[in-house]
């Protein structure tokens, strides 16, 4: 069972961002349910999606004047770095960090989306 499920509480009322967030939640669930032989591929898909997701949010925040040096954008960069580290470890055969990161990412995402 996924750690995070899409729910009305996660809806921001911005259709494009909500669709991206819903896709993120689905991809995270796919990671959590992936067997070991499919885990790295599922994680790579999540990392690619997250890069596009964060890039789009960062562009939106710049375009709307949302605090230029805000911590939200900083969180994006930090999270992407950690996700990529997990991908490197997974490709090297160490799957445990990806499993742990997926659980922690679910918890982080709820707070992050609220901000």
Residue pairs with C-beta under 8 A, 6 or more apart in sequence:
2 25
2 28
2 29
2 32
2 33
2 106
3 28
3 32
3 102
3 103
3 106
3 107
4 25
4 28
4 29
4 106
4 107
4 109
4 110
5 25
5 29
6 21
6 22
6 25
6 26
10 18
10 21
10 22
10 25
10 110
10 113
11 18
12 18
12 21
12 113
16 56
17 56
17 57
17 60
20 53
20 56
21 53
21 113
23 49
23 53
24 46
24 49
24 50
24 53
24 109
25 109
27 42
27 45
27 46
27 49
28 46
28 102
28 105
28 106
28 109
30 42
30 45
30 46
31 39
31 42
31 43
31 46
31 98
31 102
32 99
32 102
32 103
32 106
34 41
34 42
34 43
36 95
39 90
39 95
39 98
39 99
40 87
40 90
40 91
40 95
40 98
43 83
43 86
43 87
43 90
43 98
43 102
44 87
46 83
47 80
47 83
47 84
47 86
47 87
50 79
50 80
50 83
51 80
54 76
54 79
54 80
57 72
57 76
58 73
58 76
60 66
61 67
61 70
61 72
61 73
62 68
66 72
72 112
72 115
75 112
79 105
79 108
79 112
82 101
83 101
83 105
85 97
86 97
86 98
86 101
87 98
89 97
89 98
90 97
90 98
